[in-house]
Amino acid sequence: MTNKEVYFVIRNSDGDTTVIERNKEDLIADLEAGEFGIEGEKILERIPNNDTNYWYEGSVLIIKGTIVVPKAVEHITKFEIG
């Protein structure tokens, strides 16, 4: 398991939602190429709705973080008879 820090680019377009994982260098290259608008005008500053279908067309949300996978560490079964 790796705790590599990445950027998640969540995009809504035509009712479809995509999530792309980018490292810092690739994200900067996308920004400089105008991938999210010339001035980044399609980048959201907050989550406007938990359903991306209600985001503005072409909206992009960028989240910096790590992927985590919860793992069970112990399972206990208790019985009680009254």
Secondary structure as UniProt FT lines:
FT   STRAND          6..13
FT   TURN            14..15
FT   STRAND          16..22
FT   HELIX           24..32
FT   TURN            33..36
FT   TURN            38..39
FT   TURN            41..42
FT   HELIX           52..54
FT   TURN            57..58
FT   STRAND          60..65
//
